[in-house]
């Protein structure tokens, strides 16, 4: 295995290069989920380091927010270019700490960088308003100002893109940030921060808190009066907790939480397109994405044909280490993740589900799970309700359109939904009926920097990306300028 040069740069910048002891500061190991190998150590920060990071973001706020939008845009643009110039290095690092196949990791780096490019452009278009006046002696205006210091807490499934998706709009708007990446994958965050510094971001504008003490660091980030906004991506359980914690200081929150995406195949669908879409949507990142198809509702008349087409494609999947060239499905993130997926599949099979393909841990051992197709499911099974977060397809037949819609919406979640049909009237009926923030129609890869990403119901609040994304990081201020005479 080649060691990405950025790994050593990152460990050095974190004060944890090699195996030398950085003193008595606590630190924790980052491991490769495919092999269990240690990649290095990073500082395990606690309460006092978070306070320090918030102070430094607060000091940097006037410096950064008073730069012109064009100056901020130029720095973001340089950051974007530096990421592009190191894309392979960054992708290798991402694969090593997260496990996903190298090509997916590369795609994630470029996808994440696209938000930085986009918001570098949007920085220059944060426009206020001049309102029609209610009297000749006054003028009425709306100003847009950066909200202040932002806290961001991010998950391990996209260790780079979930971070750039938050940092880019926050920094573009003029906010400064304290980010706490997931404990499984802190290295990609440190690498991004290092390139941001090289791009000219002033000291203190971006502060990375690496820690295994999620509750302790989260408690400070959600209660600190100098933090005005929390942007969180992760589980619904933790999102609710953080939202409660933010209530005390009435912080603005953006939450991108769990999904339970339905994937509906109608009888008039192009089944080849549906099977190809299902593959992308289900097996990317070994099924560990919040927009992964989680429940496949297939019209009974085409269920077998669809399942055969899917199974045929699935036999071409290659489970392995992400840096092996032919790998298409990597390991799950850690032993707890594989225990959870195994538990869901075992529970379903014990209650009568049938595995059409796969059904258990992969012969490679470790954190690898077999690509699996389950059928004959019912509501008593835990898998019928849970967000699987693994390479498991659950096939559920339906007869009527209304039943498919009802089952699709029968969940507290509302992030992404997909459906395949060629019927024009049905397209609008189903699109309008689905209670989801994002809908893929004859399409299963729908995220992009120019589109609003986010969910309804318990899947979250707010949108990331697009022209709407910047609004999460600005305050609106109404100015009434009076005394101007008649
Ligand atoms: P996942 O299931 O994707 O691991 P989590 O919600 O557990 O989702 O984790 C997402 C992020 O939230 C990670 O950075 C994790 O460290 C952090 N986190 C987990 N528990 C807490 C908590 N109690 N307070 C603050 N942050 C937390």
Boltz pocket constraint, residues with backbone or C-beta under 6 A from the ligand:
constraints:
  - pocket:
      binder: B
      contacts: [[A, 153], [A, 154], [A, 155], [A, 156], [A, 157], [A, 180], [A, 181], [A, 182], [A, 183], [A, 211], [A, 214], [A, 215], [A, 216], [A, 217], [A, 218], [A, 219], [A, 233], [A, 234], [A, 235], [A, 236], [A, 238], [A, 239], [A, 241], [A, 242]]
      max_distance: 6.0
